[in-house]
Amino acid sequence: MELVTLIGAITVFILAIFLGFELITKVPATLHTPLMSGANAISGITIVGALIFSNTDFNGGDPGVAAWLAFFALILATINVVGGFAVTNRMLNMIAGKRGGK
């Protein structure tokens, strides 16, 4: 792995930690549960990053460990996004059902 690639990967990792910490600490306790299902869409950032990273590593011919880890991160982040939207949709349907007189 080149030094520039390693420094870029470490920089993205540190920025992701900082962004995640800032987002989680800004959510009040009363809104934590409803917003976290929608906030799983933040995994879209992971999806974009994993797509970019796996594309750059797979283009070189023999994919390395980093490319496979990016592919695995892509799969897990996609599951997280789909599950987050499913939970949000279910919660909204429960709220709409109570307001609709059902």
N, CA, C and O of each residue as an XYZ file, in Angstrom:
408
protein
N       0.859     -1.174      0.000
C       0.000      0.000      0.000
C       0.902      1.233      0.000
O       1.865      1.326      0.761
N       0.565      2.152     -0.859
C       1.356      3.376     -0.930
C       1.101      4.245      0.289
O       0.054      4.154      0.929
N       2.063      5.076      0.593
C       1.961      5.953      1.745
C       0.830      6.954      1.578
O       0.129      7.266      2.540
N       0.649      7.460      0.360
C      -0.416      8.445      0.106
C      -1.785      7.810      0.314
O      -2.678      8.434      0.887
N      -1.953      6.586     -0.142
C      -3.222      5.881      0.034
C      -3.484      5.619      1.510
O      -4.610      5.769      1.981
N      -2.447      5.228      2.235
C      -2.596      4.970      3.667
C      -2.972      6.246      4.422
O      -3.851      6.219      5.284
N      -2.327      7.337      4.110
C      -2.635      8.606      4.771
C      -4.061      9.044      4.433
O      -4.774      9.544      5.303
N      -4.481      8.862      3.187
C      -5.858      9.193      2.796
C      -6.882      8.348      3.525
O      -7.914      8.856      3.963
N      -6.601      7.049      3.659
C      -7.527      6.153      4.357
C      -7.618      6.508      5.844
O      -8.707      6.501      6.418
N      -6.495      6.814      6.458
C      -6.503      7.198      7.873
C      -7.245      8.517      8.066
O      -7.978      8.685      9.041
N      -7.054      9.444      7.141
C      -7.757     10.735      7.223
C      -9.270     10.551      7.125
O     -10.019     11.141      7.904
N      -9.719      9.741      6.179
C     -11.153      9.486      6.039
C     -11.700      8.792      7.285
O     -12.803      9.106      7.732
N     -10.951      7.866      7.838
C     -11.377      7.156      9.043
C     -11.529      8.113     10.223
O     -12.520      8.049     10.949
N     -10.561      8.991     10.417
C     -10.623      9.949     11.525
C     -11.773     10.934     11.319
O     -12.472     11.265     12.276
N     -11.979     11.403     10.100
C     -13.101     12.310      9.830
C     -14.443     11.623     10.048
O     -15.391     12.251     10.519
N     -14.534     10.337      9.709
C     -15.777      9.596      9.932
C     -16.064      9.448     11.426
O     -17.216      9.546     11.850
N     -15.035      9.216     12.212
C     -15.213      9.127     13.667
C     -15.713     10.461     14.211
O     -16.656     10.502     15.001
N     -15.081     11.545     13.787
C     -15.473     12.877     14.256
C     -16.906     13.208     13.845
O     -17.686     13.704     14.658
N     -17.255     12.935     12.586
C     -18.605     13.211     12.099
C     -19.640     12.394     12.860
O     -20.675     12.927     13.261
N     -19.376     11.112     13.061
C     -20.308     10.266     13.795
C     -20.504     10.727     15.232
O     -21.629     10.748     15.731
N     -19.424     11.094     15.894
C     -19.525     11.571     17.277
C     -20.340     12.863     17.349
O     -21.196     13.011     18.221
N     -20.078     13.787     16.442
C     -20.803     15.053     16.443
C     -22.296     14.846     16.158
O     -23.137     15.495     16.778
N     -22.622     13.963     15.243
C     -24.028     13.720     14.923
C     -24.772     13.067     16.083
O     -25.899     13.449     16.398
N     -24.144     12.090     16.712
C     -24.812     11.374     17.797
C     -25.007     12.276     19.016
O     -26.051     12.211     19.665
N     -24.025     13.112     19.336
C     -24.144     13.953     20.521
C     -25.132     15.090     20.344
O     -25.581     15.662     21.337
N     -25.488     15.438     19.115
C     -26.424     16.538     18.875
C     -27.890     16.100     18.972
O     -28.780     16.950     18.980
N     -28.155     14.808     19.044
C     -29.529     14.304     19.104
C     -29.983     14.281     20.555
O     -29.345     13.631     21.382
N     -31.089     14.986     20.892
C     -31.599     14.935     22.269
C     -32.109     13.536     22.619
O     -32.488     12.761     21.740
N     -32.111     13.233     23.905
C     -32.504     11.893     24.352
C     -33.945     11.556     23.972
O     -34.250     10.396     23.693
N     -34.834     12.546     23.957
C     -36.239     12.265     23.634
C     -36.439     11.928     22.162
O     -37.421     11.280     21.800
N     -35.528     12.359     21.325
C     -35.658     12.084     19.890
C     -34.732     10.975     19.410
O     -34.707     10.659     18.220
N     -33.981     10.388     20.316
C     -32.954      9.442     19.894
C     -33.526      8.238     19.155
O     -33.052      7.900     18.070
N     -34.525      7.595     19.718
C     -35.060      6.386     19.096
C     -35.720      6.657     17.750
O     -35.423      5.945     16.791
N     -36.607      7.657     17.626
C     -37.210      7.881     16.304
C     -36.210      8.345     15.246
O     -36.322      7.970     14.079
N     -35.255      9.144     15.642
C     -34.326      9.671     14.645
C     -33.242      8.689     14.248
O     -32.700      8.785     13.147
N     -32.914      7.752     15.116
C     -31.832      6.829     14.775
C     -32.219      5.900     13.637
O     -31.353      5.492     12.863
N     -33.479      5.557     13.512
C     -33.869      4.715     12.383
C     -33.708      5.483     11.073
O     -33.290      4.913     10.064
N     -34.032      6.753     11.087
C     -33.809      7.559      9.889
C     -32.354      7.928      9.699
O     -31.896      8.103      8.570
N     -31.625      8.046     10.798
C     -30.214      8.414     10.710
C     -29.347      7.283     10.193
O     -28.174      7.498      9.890
N     -29.896      6.084     10.085
C     -29.132      4.997      9.482
C     -28.805      5.300      8.030
O     -27.923      4.674      7.442
N     -29.503      6.244      7.465
C     -29.202      6.632      6.090
C     -27.827      7.291      5.994
O     -27.291      7.464      4.899
N     -27.264      7.655      7.132
C     -25.905      8.175      7.136
C     -24.945      7.107      6.613
O     -23.836      7.420      6.178
N     -25.370      5.867      6.657
C     -24.552      4.805      6.082
C     -24.386      4.996      4.581
O     -23.556      4.340      3.952
N     -25.175      5.892      4.014
C     -24.971      6.236      2.607
C     -23.592      6.805      2.371
O     -23.019      6.625      1.296
N     -23.049      7.492      3.366
C     -21.677      7.993      3.269
C     -20.717      6.815      3.169
O     -19.759      6.847      2.396
N     -20.980      5.779      3.953
C     -20.145      4.583      3.898
C     -20.280      3.899      2.552
O     -19.301      3.384      2.012
N     -21.485      3.891      2.008
C     -21.690      3.263      0.702
C     -20.885      3.976     -0.369
O     -20.210      3.336     -1.175
N     -20.955      5.296     -0.380
C     -20.208      6.061     -1.388
C     -18.711      5.844     -1.226
O     -18.002      5.614     -2.206
N     -18.230      5.917      0.016
C     -16.806      5.706      0.255
C     -16.351      4.310     -0.127
O     -15.282      4.143     -0.714
N     -17.156      3.299      0.204
C     -16.793      1.921     -0.139
C     -16.812      1.705     -1.645
O     -15.971      0.983     -2.178
N     -17.765      2.325     -2.333
C     -17.793      2.215     -3.796
C     -16.550      2.829     -4.422
O     -15.937      2.241     -5.313
N     -16.190      3.993     -3.959
C     -15.004      4.661     -4.506
C     -13.746      3.853     -4.198
O     -12.903      3.652     -5.072
N     -13.624      3.394     -2.965
C     -12.422      2.674     -2.560
C     -12.313      1.325     -3.252
O     -11.231      0.944     -3.697
N     -13.417      0.600     -3.346
C     -13.349     -0.707     -3.999
C     -13.099     -0.560     -5.489
O     -12.458     -1.420     -6.092
N     -13.590      0.508     -6.091
C     -13.359      0.735     -7.513
C     -11.884      1.011     -7.777
O     -11.328      0.494     -8.747
N     -11.247      1.806     -6.946
C      -9.836      2.111     -7.174
C      -8.961      0.885     -6.945
O      -7.948      0.728     -7.626
N      -9.319      0.014     -6.008
C      -8.494     -1.159     -5.753
C      -8.753     -2.283     -6.744
O      -7.818     -2.992     -7.115
N      -9.988     -2.465     -7.181
C     -10.293     -3.545     -8.108
C      -9.798     -3.248     -9.519
O      -9.638     -4.174    -10.314
N      -9.551     -1.982     -9.853
C      -9.084     -1.643    -11.190
C      -7.662     -2.117    -11.442
O      -7.269     -2.280    -12.597
N      -6.893     -2.338    -10.407
C      -5.497     -2.709    -10.566
C      -5.270     -4.159    -10.951
O      -4.117     -4.556    -11.120
N      -6.285     -4.951    -11.095
C      -6.116     -6.355    -11.454
C      -6.424     -7.248    -10.273
O      -7.581     -7.602    -10.043
N      -5.396     -7.618     -9.519
C      -5.573     -8.506     -8.370
C      -6.073     -7.692     -7.174
O      -5.333     -6.865     -6.642
N      -7.328     -7.917     -6.741
C      -7.844     -7.131     -5.612
C      -7.150     -7.526     -4.303
O      -6.920     -8.705     -4.035
N      -6.830     -6.528     -3.514
C      -6.169     -6.782     -2.243
C      -7.181     -6.919     -1.118
O      -8.391     -6.942     -1.342
N      -6.664     -7.006      0.080
C      -7.500     -7.146      1.265
C      -8.381     -5.908      1.438
O      -9.543     -6.021      1.828
N      -7.828     -4.725      1.148
C      -8.592     -3.487      1.316
C      -9.805     -3.453      0.393
O     -10.863     -2.954      0.776
N      -9.658     -3.975     -0.807
C     -10.790     -3.991     -1.735
C     -11.893     -4.914     -1.230
O     -13.076     -4.593     -1.344
N     -11.507     -6.056     -0.675
C     -12.517     -6.960     -0.135
C     -13.181     -6.388      1.111
O     -14.378     -6.587      1.319
N     -12.418     -5.677      1.943
C     -13.009     -5.023      3.107
C     -13.975     -3.917      2.681
O     -15.021     -3.731      3.302
N     -13.624     -3.187      1.627
C     -14.527     -2.158      1.109
C     -15.806     -2.796      0.578
O     -16.896     -2.262      0.782
N     -15.683     -3.920     -0.093
C     -16.861     -4.623     -0.606
C     -17.743     -5.104      0.541
O     -18.967     -4.999      0.470
N     -17.126     -5.632      1.598
C     -17.864     -6.084      2.779
C     -18.552     -4.900      3.463
O     -19.696     -5.016      3.901
N     -17.858     -3.762      3.556
C     -18.463     -2.549      4.134
C     -19.638     -2.084      3.291
O     -20.638     -1.609      3.829
N     -19.529     -2.216      1.989
C     -20.620     -1.848      1.089
C     -21.859     -2.700      1.348
O     -22.975     -2.183      1.392
N     -21.665     -3.984      1.516
C     -22.798     -4.887      1.783
C     -23.456     -4.543      3.125
O     -24.679     -4.423      3.204
N     -22.646     -4.385      4.180
C     -23.204     -4.093      5.506
C     -23.899     -2.732      5.541
O     -24.961     -2.600      6.149
N     -23.317     -1.727      4.901
C     -23.935     -0.401      4.894
C     -25.248     -0.412      4.114
O     -26.199      0.274      4.490
N     -25.303     -1.180      3.043
C     -26.545     -1.277      2.270
C     -27.643     -1.930      3.102
O     -28.788     -1.478      3.087
N     -27.300     -2.987      3.823
C     -28.277     -3.626      4.710
C     -28.759     -2.640      5.771
O     -29.946     -2.607      6.096
N     -27.840     -1.834      6.312
C     -28.189     -0.854      7.339
C     -29.126      0.216      6.787
O     -30.082      0.603      7.459
N     -28.866      0.691      5.586
C     -29.725      1.720      4.984
C     -31.122      1.173      4.720
O     -32.118      1.808      5.067
N     -31.194      0.011      4.114
C     -32.503     -0.582      3.813
C     -33.271     -0.869      5.103
O     -34.470     -0.600      5.182
N     -32.598     -1.406      6.101
C     -33.256     -1.673      7.379
C     -33.709     -0.402      8.075
O     -34.783     -0.373      8.675
N     -32.900      0.651      8.000
C     -33.280      1.927      8.610
C     -34.527      2.511      7.984
O     -35.413      3.002      8.684
N     -34.596      2.456      6.664
C     -35.788      2.967      5.999
C     -37.008      2.088      6.271
O     -38.125      2.597      6.369
N     -36.807      0.785      6.394
C     -37.932     -0.103      6.704
C     -38.484      0.187      8.097
O     -39.699      0.223      8.294
N     -37.587      0.392      9.064
C     -38.027      0.702     10.431
C     -38.736      2.051     10.468
O     -39.770      2.198     11.120
N     -38.175      3.039      9.762
C     -38.812      4.355      9.714
C     -40.193      4.272      9.089
O     -41.138      4.884      9.588
N     -40.320      3.528      8.010
C     -41.621      3.374      7.354
C     -42.622      2.699      8.288
O     -43.787      3.092      8.338
N     -42.181      1.703      9.015
C     -43.084      1.016      9.944
C     -43.520      1.947     11.071
O     -44.688      1.940     11.461
N     -42.596      2.748     11.597
C     -42.948      3.689     12.662
C     -43.929      4.739     12.150
O     -44.881      5.089     12.848
N     -43.706      5.239     10.949
C     -44.622      6.232     10.391
C     -46.007      5.643     10.150
O     -47.014      6.324     10.347
N     -46.064      4.381      9.723
C     -47.367      3.733      9.532
C     -48.095      3.537     10.855
O     -49.323      3.620     10.902
N     -47.356      3.277     11.928
C     -47.979      3.121     13.242
C     -48.543      4.452     13.711
O     -49.637      4.491     14.273
N     -47.820      5.541     13.492
C     -48.287      6.860     13.895
C     -49.496      7.268     13.057
O     -50.471      7.801     13.588
N     -49.434      7.019     11.743
C     -50.534      7.382     10.853
C     -51.789      6.584     11.191
O     -52.903      7.094     11.072
N     -51.607      5.329     11.615
C     -52.753      4.497     11.987
C     -53.466      5.030     13.225
O     -54.693      4.965     13.301
N     -52.721      5.554     14.194
C     -53.323      6.095     15.396
C     -54.055      7.389     15.103
O     -55.115      7.644     15.675
N     -53.511      8.200     14.230
C     -54.146      9.477     13.910
C     -55.344      9.311     12.990
O     -56.255     10.139     12.994
N     -55.344      8.240     12.198
C     -56.431      8.017     11.252
C     -57.663      7.410     11.883
O     -58.666      7.218     11.196
N     -57.623      7.101     13.166
C     -58.774      6.540     13.853
C     -58.878      5.031     13.741
O     -59.930      4.458     14.022
N     -57.802      4.385     13.334
C     -57.836      2.920     13.192
C     -57.624      2.244     14.512
O     -57.622      1.015     14.582
